[in-house]
Amino acid sequence: QAQLRESGGGSVLAGGSLKLSCTGSEYPYTTYCMSWFRQSPGKEREAVAAIDSDGTTKYADSVKGRFTISKDKAKNTLYLQMNTLSPEDTAMYYCASDSRLWCGGGWDSQAGYDDWGQGTQVTVSS
């Protein structure tokens, strides 16, 4: 079973940028559907972005044009470049993977993912 670990979180001012990374051990999970989710205190976990086996991407409306999901198969690493951050982006960010190649219409459902990282905290102050 894949073991995922996020990194790159931190504290930034509004308008700033961060790049999150998600690495795994052994299992070539970047071959398959992968996503980023986030959860703020008192709120449900929500999908942020997903990337298919072939690199096709999907984004939540709230992050379109500001966030970019990508992956490096050689490094077995998933990324999330976050630009123009706002306080509303403050959350714990999680990467998730599944054994399906195509994330499909259910890419934003937590139930569709088998493996999760422990999360990395992103805090944006105004």
All heavy atoms as an XYZ file, in Angstrom:
955
protein
N       0.852     -1.185      0.000
C       0.000      0.000      0.000
C       0.890      1.238      0.000
O       1.907      1.281      0.672
C      -0.913     -0.011      1.230
C      -1.978      1.036      1.177
C      -3.030      0.813      2.270
O      -2.845     -0.043      3.131
N      -4.103      1.581      2.235
N       0.466      2.235     -0.801
C       1.277      3.434     -0.931
C       1.327      4.192      0.383
O       0.386      4.202      1.159
C       0.695      4.318     -2.018
N       2.448      4.826      0.608
C       2.598      5.708      1.748
C       2.953      7.067      1.190
O       3.985      7.239      0.555
C       3.675      5.186      2.687
C       3.317      3.855      3.335
C       4.395      3.372      4.266
O       5.493      3.883      4.270
N       4.077      2.349      5.051
N       2.107      8.030      1.450
C       2.253      9.360      0.909
C       2.662     10.341      1.986
O       2.211     10.241      3.119
C       0.934      9.819      0.267
C       0.401      8.928     -0.852
C      -1.004      9.361     -1.245
C       1.328      8.979     -2.053
N       3.487     11.309      1.586
C       3.929     12.321      2.533
C       3.961     13.664      1.858
O       4.668     13.846      0.858
C       5.305     11.990      3.095
C       5.853     13.050      4.037
C       7.102     12.585      4.725
N       6.834     11.463      5.613
C       7.771     10.871      6.351
N       9.022     11.281      6.269
N       7.463      9.876      7.133
N       3.227     14.621      2.416
C       3.200     15.985      1.893
C       4.273     16.836      2.550
O       4.665     16.583      3.690
C       1.843     16.650      2.147
C       0.634     15.908      1.591
C       0.041     14.918      2.578
O       0.743     14.523      3.541
O      -1.132     14.547      2.392
N       4.694     17.860      1.823
C       5.626     18.847      2.348
C       5.424     20.161      1.614
O       4.724     20.203      0.598
C       7.072     18.373      2.196
O       7.399     18.210      0.832
N       6.033     21.223      2.135
C       5.972     22.506      1.464
C       5.002     23.498      2.050
O       4.945     24.651      1.609
N       4.238     23.072      3.040
C       3.311     24.007      3.658
C       4.046     25.059      4.475
O       5.254     24.972      4.688
N       3.309     26.076      4.904
C       3.909     27.138      5.698
C       2.971     28.308      5.843
O       1.775     28.205      5.530
N       3.521     29.407      6.302
C       2.747     30.634      6.503
C       3.198     31.690      5.512
O       4.401     31.937      5.382
C       2.936     31.151      7.927
O       2.458     30.216      8.871
N       2.241     32.297      4.830
C       2.545     33.335      3.853
C       1.531     34.464      3.986
O       0.447     34.276      4.558
C       2.529     32.801      2.407
C       3.626     31.778      2.194
C       1.165     32.227      2.070
N       1.893     35.606      3.431
C       0.971     36.715      3.377
C       0.061     36.571      2.160
O       0.412     35.917      1.173
C       1.731     38.041      3.282
C       2.575     38.431      4.486
C       3.347     39.704      4.197
C       1.698     38.614      5.725
N      -1.096     37.168      2.261
C      -2.028     37.153      1.130
C      -1.340     37.682     -0.123
O      -0.585     38.653     -0.066
C      -3.252     37.997      1.457
N      -1.590     37.000     -1.224
C      -0.952     37.344     -2.480
C       0.314     36.557     -2.752
O       0.842     36.600     -3.872
N       0.775     35.844     -1.755
C       1.998     35.070     -1.886
C       1.773     33.718     -2.544
O       0.655     33.387     -2.971
N       2.844     32.934     -2.605
C       2.817     31.638     -3.278
C       3.465     30.566     -2.420
O       4.328     30.860     -1.584
C       3.566     31.708     -4.613
O       2.975     32.637     -5.492
N       3.026     29.351     -2.629
C       3.633     28.179     -2.028
C       3.566     27.043     -3.025
O       2.648     26.999     -3.861
C       2.911     27.760     -0.745
C       3.182     28.523      0.537
C       2.242     28.039      1.637
C       4.620     28.376      0.971
N       4.510     26.101     -2.900
C       4.457     24.897     -3.739
C       4.509     23.688     -2.832
O       5.483     23.487     -2.098
C       5.614     24.861     -4.726
C       5.510     23.697     -5.707
C       6.578     23.792     -6.786
C       6.414     22.695     -7.833
N       7.418     22.804     -8.928
N       3.456     22.905     -2.868
C       3.376     21.690     -2.086
C       3.891     20.508     -2.902
O       3.746     20.463     -4.119
C       1.925     21.422     -1.670
C       1.204     22.550     -0.952
C      -0.203     22.083     -0.538
C       1.973     23.044      0.245
N       4.455     19.555     -2.181
C       4.920     18.322     -2.796
C       4.333     17.135     -2.063
O       4.030     17.219     -0.868
C       6.451     18.236     -2.752
O       7.053     19.292     -3.443
N       4.189     16.049     -2.784
C       3.682     14.811     -2.197
C       4.505     13.667     -2.762
O       4.459     13.416     -3.966
C       2.210     14.651     -2.524
S       1.514     13.053     -2.059
N       5.240     13.003     -1.921
C       6.083     11.898     -2.360
C       5.599     10.600     -1.739
O       4.991     10.592     -0.668
C       7.548     12.139     -1.990
O       7.627     12.306     -0.564
C       8.086     13.361     -2.668
N       5.903      9.527     -2.405
C       5.470      8.233     -1.910
C       6.598      7.237     -1.938
O       7.644      7.459     -2.548
N       6.392      6.147     -1.260
C       7.409      5.117     -1.201
C       6.994      3.932     -2.069
O       5.856      3.503     -2.032
C       7.602      4.644      0.234
O       6.391      4.153      0.747
N       7.894      3.457     -2.868
C       7.759      2.219     -3.628
C       6.677      2.256     -4.706
O       6.964      2.185     -5.884
C       7.515      1.037     -2.670
C       8.644      0.844     -1.672
C       8.362     -0.270     -0.707
O       7.306     -0.911     -0.820
O       9.209     -0.520      0.155
N       5.428      2.327     -4.303
C       4.318      2.174     -5.241
C       4.315      3.329     -6.243
O       4.375      4.493     -5.852
C       3.001      2.140     -4.474
C       1.783      1.881     -5.318
C       1.511      0.605     -5.795
C       0.895      2.906     -5.631
C       0.380      0.355     -6.564
C      -0.235      2.674     -6.391
C      -0.484      1.383     -6.855
O      -1.595      1.145     -7.606
N       4.247      3.042     -7.583
C       4.298      4.102     -8.612
C       2.961      4.820     -8.768
O       2.341      4.810     -9.835
C       4.662      3.323     -9.873
C       4.052      1.988     -9.657
C       4.199      1.697     -8.191
N       2.516      5.458     -7.694
C       1.172      6.018     -7.685
C       0.994      7.146     -8.685
O      -0.114      7.453     -9.073
C       0.813      6.486     -6.279
C       1.707      7.556     -5.733
C       1.382      8.884     -5.895
C       2.863      7.221     -5.052
C       2.188      9.872     -5.419
C       3.693      8.225     -4.559
C       3.348      9.548     -4.745
O       4.164     10.532     -4.271
N       2.092      7.828     -9.107
C       1.952      8.909    -10.078
C       1.521      8.380    -11.441
O       1.196      9.171    -12.338
C       3.243      9.722    -10.218
O       4.329      8.836    -10.462
C       3.509     10.555     -8.979
N       1.502      7.085    -11.625
C       0.978      6.487    -12.842
C      -0.537      6.612    -12.893
O      -1.123      6.583    -13.971
C       1.357      5.003    -12.910
O       2.786      4.886    -12.903
C       0.798      4.335    -14.146
N      -1.158      6.794    -11.761
C      -2.607      6.755    -11.643
C      -3.202      8.101    -11.270
O      -2.507      9.107    -11.201
C      -2.981      5.693    -10.608
C      -2.388      4.345    -10.924
C      -1.237      3.900    -10.276
C      -2.964      3.530    -11.900
C      -0.682      2.675    -10.598
C      -2.411      2.301    -12.209
C      -1.274      1.883    -11.563
O      -0.724      0.678    -11.875
N      -4.496      8.099    -11.020
C      -5.205      9.309    -10.606
C      -4.687      9.776     -9.253
O      -4.605      8.987     -8.315
C      -6.700      9.028    -10.538
S      -7.677     10.253     -9.651
N      -4.388     11.070     -9.165
C      -3.982     11.652     -7.894
C      -4.653     13.009     -7.712
O      -4.943     13.697     -8.684
C      -2.475     11.829     -7.828
C      -1.701     10.544     -7.822
S      -0.044     10.783     -7.228
C      -0.365     11.053     -5.470
N      -4.835     13.389     -6.468
C      -5.539     14.644     -6.190
C      -4.992     15.327     -4.953
O      -4.292     14.720     -4.154
C      -7.032     14.377     -5.974
O      -7.659     13.946     -7.152
N      -5.368     16.597     -4.847
C      -5.145     17.370     -3.632
C      -6.508     17.734     -3.051
O      -7.414     18.149     -3.783
C      -4.373     18.651     -3.923
C      -2.931     18.453     -4.220
C      -2.349     18.376     -5.456
C      -1.867     18.315     -3.269
N      -0.992     18.188     -5.334
C      -0.668     18.153     -3.993
C      -1.806     18.314     -1.877
C       0.568     17.996     -3.386
C      -0.579     18.165     -1.257
C       0.597     18.007     -2.007
N      -6.622     17.571     -1.741
C      -7.783     18.001     -0.984
C      -7.307     18.961      0.103
O      -6.129     19.020      0.423
C      -8.479     16.807     -0.325
C      -9.296     15.960     -1.266
C      -8.689     15.125     -2.181
C     -10.684     15.986     -1.212
C      -9.439     14.344     -3.046
C     -11.446     15.201     -2.059
C     -10.824     14.383     -2.981
N      -8.257     19.677      0.684
C      -7.909     20.537      1.813
C      -9.059     20.566      2.803
O     -10.223     20.320      2.445
C      -7.576     21.950      1.360
C      -8.740     22.726      0.755
C      -8.252     24.081      0.219
N      -9.343     24.876     -0.331
C      -9.169     26.032     -0.962
N      -7.936     26.531     -1.121
N     -10.207     26.696     -1.440
N      -8.716     20.864      4.051
C      -9.726     20.929      5.103
C      -9.393     22.043      6.071
O      -8.288     22.081      6.628
C      -9.817     19.593      5.847
C     -10.958     19.535      6.836
C     -11.195     18.128      7.341
O     -10.324     17.266      7.267
N     -12.401     17.882      7.849
N     -10.354     22.919      6.248
C     -10.228     24.005      7.222
C     -10.952     23.597      8.494
O     -11.872     22.781      8.451
C     -10.845     25.288      6.667
O     -10.246     25.652      5.443
N     -10.578     24.169      9.638
C     -11.256     23.836     10.899
C     -12.757     24.068     10.806
O     -13.201     25.121     10.356
C     -10.603     24.790     11.903
C      -9.259     25.057     11.337
C      -9.447     25.095      9.852
N     -13.500     23.071     11.205
C     -14.950     23.194     11.212
C     -15.608     22.978      9.865
O     -16.832     23.070      9.753
N     -14.821     22.686      8.857
C     -15.370     22.471      7.516
C     -15.051     21.068      7.033
O     -14.127     20.419      7.520
C     -14.804     23.502      6.537
C     -15.206     24.935      6.832
C     -14.711     25.870      5.753
C     -15.132     27.309      6.014
N     -14.651     28.232      4.949
N     -15.834     20.619      6.045
C     -15.564     19.324      5.459
C     -14.350     19.403      4.512
O     -14.034     20.464      3.970
C     -16.791     18.831      4.683
C     -17.982     18.514      5.562
C     -19.092     17.833      4.784
O     -18.945     17.628      3.575
O     -20.121     17.510      5.410
N     -13.731     18.251      4.341
C     -12.619     18.190      3.406
C     -13.155     18.399      1.981
O     -14.165     17.825      1.600
C     -11.914     16.847      3.517
C     -10.599     16.761      2.796
C      -9.863     15.476      3.130
N      -9.521     15.407      4.547
C      -8.755     14.438      5.067
N      -8.250     13.503      4.273
N      -8.501     14.429      6.358
N     -12.469     19.238      1.221
C     -12.916     19.544     -0.130
C     -11.801     19.292     -1.137
O     -10.614     19.451     -0.830
C     -13.365     21.006     -0.235
C     -12.284     22.027      0.037
C     -12.743     23.453     -0.203
O     -13.896     23.659     -0.620
O     -11.930     24.374      0.028
N     -12.223     18.919     -2.340
C     -11.275     18.670     -3.405
C     -10.738     19.973     -3.955
O     -11.468     20.963     -4.074
C     -11.929     17.862     -4.511
N      -9.474     19.962     -4.309
C      -8.818     21.147     -4.857
C      -8.467     20.936     -6.322
O      -8.803     21.748     -7.168
C      -7.551     21.493     -4.051
C      -6.795     22.643     -4.698
C      -7.896     21.799     -2.602
N      -7.775     19.825     -6.599
C      -7.334     19.567     -7.972
C      -7.024     18.090     -8.122
O      -6.747     17.396     -7.136
C      -6.100     20.408     -8.319
N      -7.068     17.615     -9.366
C      -6.761     16.226     -9.662
C      -5.973     16.148    -10.967
O      -6.071     17.045    -11.821
C      -8.034     15.402     -9.763
N      -5.246     15.051    -11.112
C      -4.482     14.845    -12.338
C      -4.573     13.378    -12.728
O      -4.392     12.469    -11.906
C      -3.012     15.300    -12.167
C      -2.270     15.241    -13.487
C      -2.303     14.515    -11.068
C      -0.943     16.005    -13.471
N      -4.913     13.150    -14.006
C      -5.063     11.797    -14.517
C      -3.718     11.181    -14.865
O      -2.677     11.847    -14.819
C      -5.919     11.823    -15.783
C      -7.371     12.106    -15.510
O      -7.824     11.871    -14.376
O      -8.059     12.569    -16.440
N      -3.778      9.939    -15.269
C      -2.581      9.232    -15.678
C      -1.852      9.953    -16.816
O      -0.609      9.994    -16.839
C      -2.952      7.820    -16.138
O      -1.830      7.137    -16.621
N      -2.621     10.527    -17.743
C      -2.008     11.174    -18.902
C      -1.701     12.649    -18.666
O      -1.267     13.342    -19.580
C      -2.906     11.032    -20.130
C      -4.213     11.801    -19.986
O      -4.503     12.316    -18.887
O      -4.952     11.882    -20.986
N      -1.908     13.130    -17.461
C      -1.607     14.519    -17.142
C      -2.769     15.469    -17.260
O      -2.616     16.669    -16.977
N      -3.940     14.983    -17.675
C      -5.130     15.827    -17.720
C      -5.487     16.287    -16.314
O      -5.456     15.493    -15.371
C      -6.309     15.062    -18.314
O      -5.959     14.608    -19.622
C      -7.545     15.939    -18.388
N      -5.809     17.564    -16.179
C      -6.044     18.134    -14.860
C      -7.475     18.615    -14.677
O      -8.178     18.924    -15.641
C      -5.086     19.307    -14.601
O      -5.272     20.292    -15.636
C      -3.651     18.840    -14.596
N      -7.875     18.686    -13.432
C      -9.185     19.202    -13.040
C      -8.989     20.074    -11.810
O      -8.138     19.786    -10.980
C     -10.150     18.047    -12.709
C     -10.394     17.080    -13.856
C     -11.207     15.897    -13.409
C     -11.529     14.959    -14.567
N     -10.326     14.382    -15.194
N      -9.816     21.126    -11.712
C      -9.687     22.063    -10.607
C     -11.045     22.442    -10.035
O     -12.036     22.541    -10.758
C      -8.987     23.342    -11.059
C      -7.569     23.135    -11.503
C      -7.264     22.941    -12.841
C      -6.526     23.130    -10.573
C      -5.954     22.734    -13.256
C      -5.210     22.941    -10.981
C      -4.935     22.739    -12.316
O      -3.635     22.545    -12.711
N     -11.043     22.699     -8.746
C     -12.211     23.301     -8.129
C     -12.316     24.745     -8.624
O     -11.295     25.394     -8.878
C     -12.079     23.275     -6.608
N     -13.536     25.239     -8.738
C     -13.726     26.597     -9.239
C     -12.984     27.628     -8.389
O     -12.512     28.640     -8.898
C     -15.218     26.936     -9.272
C     -15.957     26.182    -10.371
O     -15.300     25.675    -11.291
O     -17.197     26.100    -10.286
N     -12.894     27.382     -7.110
C     -12.293     28.346     -6.193
C     -10.794     28.544     -6.406
O     -10.238     29.532     -5.931
C     -12.551     27.924     -4.750
O     -12.000     26.643     -4.508
N     -10.148     27.609     -7.119
C      -8.694     27.713     -7.292
C      -8.274     27.831     -8.752
O      -7.081     27.998     -9.035
C      -7.962     26.527     -6.640
C      -8.363     26.402     -5.172
C      -8.226     25.224     -7.388
N      -9.235     27.733     -9.667
C      -8.903     27.825    -11.098
C      -8.178     29.122    -11.396
O      -8.576     30.197    -10.954
C     -10.181     27.739    -11.937
C     -10.688     26.331    -12.144
C     -11.937     26.319    -13.024
C     -12.467     24.918    -13.203
N     -13.720     24.882    -13.979
N      -7.091     29.004    -12.168
C      -6.328     30.180    -12.536
C      -5.283     30.582    -11.513
O      -4.428     31.426    -11.793
N      -5.352     29.996    -10.322
C      -4.378     30.329     -9.257
C      -3.508     29.123     -8.881
O      -2.331     29.304     -8.552
C      -5.108     30.814     -8.006
C      -5.955     32.055     -8.203
C      -6.484     32.590     -6.872
N      -7.302     31.621     -6.164
C      -7.063     31.171     -4.926
N      -5.985     31.598     -4.268
N      -7.887     30.313     -4.351
N      -4.092     27.932     -8.900
C      -3.360     26.731     -8.513
C      -3.070     25.886     -9.750
O      -3.869     25.845    -10.690
C      -4.186     25.888     -7.545
C      -4.359     26.475     -6.176
C      -4.022     27.785     -5.892
C      -4.887     25.691     -5.161
C      -4.200     28.318     -4.630
C      -5.061     26.203     -3.885
C      -4.722     27.516     -3.624
N      -1.934     25.176     -9.708
C      -1.569     24.263    -10.781
C      -1.103     22.948    -10.190
O      -0.172     22.917     -9.374
C      -0.450     24.851    -11.651
O      -0.869     26.104    -12.194
C      -0.114     23.898    -12.792
N      -1.753     21.859    -10.597
C      -1.346     20.523    -10.175
C      -0.462     19.930    -11.257
O      -0.712     20.116    -12.459
C      -2.575     19.624     -9.896
C      -2.158     18.300     -9.279
C      -3.410     19.414    -11.151
C      -3.330     17.449     -8.793
N       0.583     19.237    -10.832
C       1.491     18.608    -11.782
C       2.137     17.416    -11.110
O       1.983     17.209     -9.895
C       2.553     19.603    -12.268
O       3.361     20.027    -11.183
N       2.870     16.642    -11.905
C       3.549     15.487    -11.327
C       4.821     15.208    -12.090
O       4.969     15.591    -13.256
C       2.631     14.266    -11.338
C       2.197     13.809    -12.725
C       1.238     12.626    -12.628
C       0.735     12.207    -14.003
N      -0.215     11.075    -13.924
N       5.735     14.553    -11.421
C       6.989     14.118    -12.007
C       7.076     12.619    -11.770
O       7.353     12.179    -10.645
C       8.171     14.855    -11.361
C       9.489     14.534    -12.022
O       9.661     13.419    -12.551
O      10.377     15.396    -12.003
N       6.805     11.845    -12.810
C       6.776     10.395    -12.643
C       8.149      9.853    -12.272
O       8.254      8.906    -11.502
C       6.260      9.738    -13.915
C       4.771      9.922    -14.149
C       4.294      9.113    -15.347
C       2.800      9.225    -15.537
N       2.306      8.425    -16.683
N       9.207     10.441    -12.810
C      10.554      9.951    -12.510
C      10.881     10.096    -11.026
O      11.605      9.279    -10.455
C      11.579     10.701    -13.340
N      10.312     11.147    -10.422
C      10.547     11.381     -8.993
C       9.406     10.837     -8.139
O       9.463     10.941     -6.911
C      10.707     12.884     -8.736
C      11.942     13.488     -9.386
C      12.066     14.961     -9.049
C      13.329     15.555     -9.667
N      13.475     16.998     -9.347
N       8.381     10.297     -8.810
C       7.221      9.774     -8.093
C       6.654     10.826     -7.139
O       6.335     10.535     -5.981
C       7.602      8.511     -7.307
C       6.442      7.553     -7.157
O       5.501      7.565     -7.947
N       6.499      6.711     -6.136
N       6.535     12.044     -7.650
C       6.132     13.174     -6.820
C       5.015     13.968     -7.474
O       5.041     14.211     -8.682
C       7.334     14.101     -6.554
O       8.362     13.360     -5.902
C       6.932     15.276     -5.678
N       4.057     14.331     -6.658
C       2.927     15.179     -7.057
C       3.165     16.572     -6.506
O       3.693     16.712     -5.402
C       1.631     14.613     -6.496
C       0.350     15.382     -6.739
C      -0.091     15.225     -8.200
C      -0.764     14.894     -5.807
N       2.753     17.599     -7.265
C       2.959     18.975     -6.836
C       1.651     19.767     -6.871
O       0.723     19.427     -7.595
C       3.963     19.684     -7.746
C       5.315     19.042     -7.808
C       5.668     18.238     -8.887
C       6.241     19.228     -6.785
C       6.917     17.644     -8.955
C       7.495     18.641     -6.844
C       7.821     17.852     -7.930
O       9.062     17.268     -7.987
N       1.634     20.831     -6.088
C       0.550     21.806     -6.183
C       1.177     23.188     -6.043
O       1.613     23.563     -4.950
C      -0.509     21.595     -5.113
C      -1.726     22.518     -5.234
C      -2.541     22.167     -6.490
C      -2.620     22.428     -3.997
N       1.258     23.905     -7.152
C       1.740     25.280     -7.133
C       0.559     26.188     -6.833
O      -0.432     26.176     -7.558
C       2.347     25.645     -8.484
C       2.797     27.095     -8.590
C       3.963     27.401     -7.676
O       4.945     26.664     -7.659
N       3.879     28.497     -6.925
N       0.677     26.966     -5.784
C      -0.415     27.817     -5.336
C       0.042     29.274     -5.415
O       0.987     29.659     -4.718
C      -0.834     27.464     -3.918
C      -1.186     26.001     -3.734
S      -1.823     25.634     -2.084
C      -0.358     25.970     -1.107
N      -0.629     30.047     -6.229
C      -0.308     31.466     -6.398
C      -1.484     32.324     -5.950
O      -2.616     31.847     -5.824
C       0.024     31.761     -7.857
C       1.228     30.999     -8.363
O       2.170     30.737     -7.608
N       1.210     30.639     -9.634
N      -1.199     33.589     -5.744
C      -2.215     34.559     -5.329
C      -3.052     34.013     -4.181
O      -4.291     33.980     -4.229
C      -3.118     34.937     -6.527
O      -2.348     35.089     -7.718
C      -3.820     36.258     -6.248
N      -2.384     33.551     -3.167
C      -3.075     32.945     -2.031
C      -3.874     33.985     -1.253
O      -3.486     35.155     -1.155
C      -2.070     32.267     -1.114
C      -1.510     30.944     -1.645
C      -0.230     30.568     -0.933
C      -2.554     29.843     -1.493
N      -4.989     33.539     -0.705
C      -5.832     34.393      0.131
C      -6.084     33.692      1.456
O      -5.882     32.478      1.567
C      -7.157     34.677     -0.573
O      -7.958     33.513     -0.591
N      -6.527     34.421      2.479
C      -6.816     33.783      3.773
C      -7.803     32.624      3.648
O      -7.758     31.688      4.472
C      -7.387     34.932      4.601
C      -6.698     36.143      4.053
C      -6.611     35.887      2.576
N      -8.667     32.668      2.646
C      -9.637     31.579      2.451
C      -8.960     30.278      2.034
O      -9.589     29.215      2.072
C     -10.678     31.975      1.408
C     -11.665     33.047      1.847
C     -11.034     34.416      2.004
O     -10.100     34.726      1.226
O     -11.446     35.164      2.904
N      -7.712     30.335      1.629
C      -6.981     29.126      1.255
C      -6.325     28.455      2.458
O      -5.734     27.378      2.312
C      -5.896     29.464      0.225
C      -6.465     29.974     -1.079
O      -7.436     29.359     -1.582
O      -5.946     30.980     -1.607
N      -6.417     29.065      3.618
C      -5.846     28.482      4.826
C      -6.520     27.159      5.141
O      -7.746     27.077      5.252
C      -6.016     29.447      6.014
O      -5.238     30.625      5.766
C      -5.565     28.794      7.310
N      -5.707     26.106      5.249
C      -6.258     24.764      5.468
C      -5.113     23.773      5.609
O      -3.955     24.090      5.327
C      -7.154     24.352      4.301
N      -5.478     22.576      6.022
C      -4.559     21.443      5.940
C      -4.740     20.848      4.554
O      -5.878     20.570      4.148
C      -4.870     20.419      7.016
C      -3.882     19.270      7.071
S      -2.289     19.760      7.734
C      -2.682     19.776      9.487
N      -3.663     20.659      3.840
C      -3.715     20.133      2.482
C      -3.235     18.683      2.471
O      -2.175     18.364      3.040
C      -2.857     20.985      1.559
C      -3.514     22.293      1.175
C      -3.650     23.303      2.113
C      -4.028     22.498     -0.093
C      -4.278     24.497      1.787
C      -4.654     23.689     -0.432
C      -4.781     24.684      0.518
O      -5.404     25.860      0.193
N      -4.021     17.847      1.810
C      -3.738     16.428      1.736
C      -3.607     15.982      0.284
O      -4.374     16.425     -0.571
C      -4.875     15.613      2.356
C      -5.159     15.926      3.798
C      -6.063     16.917      4.144
C      -4.541     15.205      4.816
C      -6.337     17.198      5.473
C      -4.817     15.475      6.146
C      -5.706     16.479      6.477
O      -5.978     16.750      7.783
N      -2.671     15.069      0.022
C      -2.665     14.427     -1.282
C      -3.317     13.053     -1.143
O      -3.327     12.461     -0.057
C      -1.254     14.304     -1.842
S      -0.135     13.266     -0.904
N      -3.873     12.590     -2.238
C      -4.584     11.327     -2.251
C      -4.327     10.618     -3.570
O      -4.137     11.259     -4.606
C      -6.073     11.567     -2.049
N      -4.340      9.305     -3.523
C      -4.121      8.529     -4.727
C      -5.120      7.388     -4.823
O      -5.707      6.967     -3.815
C      -2.689      7.978     -4.745
O      -2.523      6.971     -3.757
N      -5.279      6.913     -6.032
C      -6.182      5.800     -6.268
C      -5.590      4.928     -7.363
O      -4.725      5.375     -8.114
C      -7.554      6.315     -6.674
C      -8.570      5.203     -6.747
O      -8.825      4.576     -5.699
O      -9.093      4.942     -7.840
N      -6.093      3.707     -7.473
C      -5.542      2.778     -8.451
C      -6.148      2.927     -9.840
O      -5.766      2.202    -10.753
C      -5.725      1.341     -7.956
O      -7.087      1.089     -7.720
N      -7.087      3.839    -10.032
C      -7.668      4.038    -11.357
C      -6.822      5.028    -12.148
O      -6.191      5.938    -11.587
C      -9.109      4.540    -11.250
C      -9.286      5.929    -10.630
C     -10.776      6.204    -10.372
N     -11.075      7.571     -9.994
C     -10.975      8.070     -8.781
N     -10.554      7.298     -7.804
N     -11.300      9.340     -8.530
N      -6.795      4.853    -13.456
C      -5.997      5.713    -14.309
C      -6.626      7.105    -14.473
O      -5.935      8.117    -14.500
C      -5.809      5.079    -15.677
C      -4.949      3.816    -15.734
C      -4.970      3.243    -17.158
C      -3.531      4.095    -15.285
N      -7.972      7.091    -14.610
C      -8.679      8.338    -14.885
C      -9.501      8.735    -13.670
O     -10.312      7.970    -13.190
C      -9.580      8.171    -16.116
C      -8.895      7.423    -17.206
C      -9.210      6.197    -17.692
C      -7.734      7.850    -17.936
N      -8.330      5.835    -18.675
C      -7.417      6.822    -18.855
C      -6.938      8.990    -17.899
C      -6.331      6.918    -19.723
C      -5.860      9.082    -18.767
C      -5.579      8.055    -19.667
N      -9.318      9.955    -13.235
C     -10.017     10.416    -12.048
C     -11.525     10.495    -12.299
O     -12.324     10.225    -11.402
C      -9.485     11.773    -11.609
S      -7.727     11.778    -11.192
N     -11.910     10.899    -13.514
C     -13.303     10.897    -13.899
C     -14.144     11.933    -13.181
O     -13.633     12.797    -12.457
N     -15.435     11.801    -13.359
C     -16.358     12.767    -12.784
C     -16.392     12.752    -11.274
O     -16.822     13.715    -10.648
N     -15.945     11.682    -10.671
C     -15.943     11.602     -9.207
C     -14.632     12.001     -8.593
O     -14.339     11.618     -7.457
N     -13.850     12.799     -9.322
C     -12.520     13.148     -8.837
C     -12.565     13.912     -7.532
O     -11.593     13.899     -6.773
C     -11.778     13.993     -9.886
C     -12.306     15.391    -10.016
C     -13.338     15.804    -10.807
C     -11.843     16.548     -9.320
N     -13.541     17.156    -10.636
C     -12.639     17.634     -9.739
C     -10.832     16.769     -8.386
C     -12.445     18.930     -9.255
C     -10.633     18.059     -7.910
C     -11.435     19.117     -8.340
N     -13.686     14.565     -7.275
C     -13.775     15.400     -6.083
C     -14.413     14.683     -4.891
O     -14.769     15.337     -3.898
C     -14.538     16.672     -6.403
C     -15.905     16.404     -6.995
O     -16.221     15.225     -7.271
O     -16.664     17.367     -7.178
N     -14.560     13.369     -4.979
C     -15.137     12.599     -3.883
C     -14.043     11.900     -3.096
O     -13.239     11.158     -3.661
C     -16.113     11.563     -4.426
O     -16.517     10.690     -3.385
N     -14.035     12.142     -1.791
C     -13.034     11.493     -0.937
C     -13.110      9.979     -1.038
O     -12.089      9.290     -0.938
C     -13.248     11.890      0.523
C     -13.037     13.340      0.836
C     -13.187     13.581      2.318
O     -12.462     13.011      3.137
N     -14.143     14.430      2.675
N     -14.308      9.462     -1.225
C     -14.517      8.014     -1.250
C     -13.785      7.350     -2.405
O     -13.586      6.131     -2.386
C     -16.011      7.715     -1.333
N     -13.377      8.132     -3.397
C     -12.730      7.545     -4.556
C     -11.250      7.293     -4.393
O     -10.597      6.816     -5.322
N     -10.706      7.578     -3.236
C      -9.259      7.489     -3.052
C      -8.913      6.507     -1.944
O      -9.520      6.488     -0.877
C      -8.682      8.871     -2.738
C      -8.876      9.808     -3.905
C     -10.038     10.569     -4.010
C      -7.938      9.882     -4.926
C     -10.249     11.395     -5.103
C      -8.138     10.713     -6.026
C      -9.298     11.467     -6.106
O      -9.515     12.271     -7.181
N      -7.898      5.694     -2.228
C      -7.507      4.646     -1.293
C      -6.449      5.105     -0.303
O      -6.403      4.628      0.828
C      -6.947      3.447     -2.076
C      -7.996      2.812     -2.967
O      -9.174      2.814     -2.571
O      -7.632      2.318     -4.047
N      -5.572      5.972     -0.742
C      -4.410      6.320      0.077
C      -4.310      7.826      0.275
O      -4.506      8.588     -0.665
C      -3.122      5.815     -0.580
C      -3.137      4.316     -0.747
O      -3.175      3.616      0.283
O      -3.135      3.848     -1.893
N      -3.963      8.190      1.495
C      -3.891      9.596      1.886
C      -2.598      9.870      2.645
O      -2.092      9.024      3.372
C      -5.065      9.960      2.787
C      -6.389      9.887      2.109
C      -7.150      8.768      1.896
C      -7.130     10.979      1.555
N      -8.304      9.102      1.240
C      -8.323     10.455      1.019
C      -6.902     12.346      1.462
C      -9.287     11.253      0.394
C      -7.866     13.152      0.855
C      -9.032     12.604      0.319
N      -2.122     11.099      2.464
C      -1.013     11.541      3.278
C      -1.502     12.096      4.602
O      -2.709     12.138      4.864
N      -0.551     12.536      5.429
C      -0.887     13.073      6.750
C      -1.261     14.555      6.709
O      -1.804     15.074      7.675
C       0.296     12.872      7.700
C       0.625     11.418      7.960
C      -0.537     10.694      8.618
O      -1.070     11.129      9.631
N      -0.959      9.580      8.023
N      -0.941     15.203      5.616
C      -1.314     16.609      5.456
C      -0.169     17.559      5.755
O       0.762     17.252      6.505
N      -0.265     18.739      5.144
C       0.678     19.825      5.407
C      -0.129     21.112      5.558
O      -1.035     21.375      4.766
C       1.738     19.935      4.294
O       2.711     20.924      4.643
C       1.125     20.292      2.949
N       0.184     21.887      6.571
C      -0.615     23.064      6.902
C      -0.201     24.267      6.064
O       0.993     24.574      5.940
C      -0.472     23.404      8.384
C      -1.213     24.646      8.826
C      -2.724     24.485      8.754
O      -3.263     23.420      9.046
N      -3.423     25.550      8.338
N      -1.195     24.935      5.522
C      -0.991     26.193      4.798
C      -1.772     27.282      5.523
O      -2.985     27.137      5.730
C      -1.464     26.085      3.337
C      -1.435     27.448      2.659
C      -0.610     25.083      2.578
N      -1.092     28.337      5.912
C      -1.730     29.455      6.598
C      -1.446     30.742      5.836
O      -0.287     31.080      5.611
C      -1.225     29.582      8.040
O      -1.465     28.357      8.733
C      -1.943     30.716      8.770
N      -2.513     31.422      5.453
C      -2.386     32.669      4.700
C      -2.963     33.797      5.544
O      -4.131     33.747      5.942
C      -3.110     32.591      3.357
C      -2.858     33.858      2.536
C      -2.678     31.368      2.571
N      -2.164     34.792      5.807
C      -2.611     35.914      6.631
C      -2.762     37.165      5.772
O      -2.040     37.358      4.794
C      -1.641     36.160      7.770
O      -0.335     36.367      7.267
N      -3.687     38.010      6.192
C      -3.951     39.232      5.425
C      -3.088     40.380      5.907
O      -2.428     40.278      6.925
C      -5.426     39.603      5.539
O      -5.778     39.767      6.894
